[in-house]
Amino acid sequence: MLKEFFLAFIVSIDIYLAAAACCNSGVKIPLSSALVIDMFSASVLFISIMLSGIISGFITSHTIHIIGTAVLITIGSLNIAKSILRSVIRHISEKDGISVKMGELSVFVKLCLDDSAVDMDSSKVLSIGEAAVLALAGSFDAAATGLSCGGKDISALGAAAAVFICGASALILGSLTGRKLSSLNRDFSWTGGLFLILFAVFSA
């Protein structure tokens, strides 16, 4: 179960950061919305790992390992690049009072730049629908990660259960520590990318 929990830890980093961003912006996450996020993430990872097992039946394990490692490294690198972009935008917006407007951007692009943008109706309460959007936006990493697990001897059910547990913990911690994390004035979304790369290297 070590690989399953490490995979769950990686997926839960984004959940934690999203919860922390909501907390810092004063957006409350009700239990129902938290369950939507948690269950969606666990379900996506479960389905993607199952699909990776099916795909591995048609491709040699060596090829699966190479493709999986390449996919994880690519996703990790993109997450690090996204973190750098967020930091640059924050620096630009704070310099000389310049404002970076996102009004014309799509919801998914906004979420890439600011997780708290999911509160689309500015109600300061994350509705079930908004939670679903947030979960969907964050599910691409989980889906791609799960699909890359073919041939890595990872239990789909075990990984999903681990994500549910770690995701719930991440939501609670994010809600409790969001303001303190924000006070550091740093973007930490690169950590998820770094751990993905490490997972790709050491599980290859």
Order of alpha helices (4+ residues) and beta strands (2+ residues): alpha-alpha-alpha-alpha-alpha-alpha-alpha
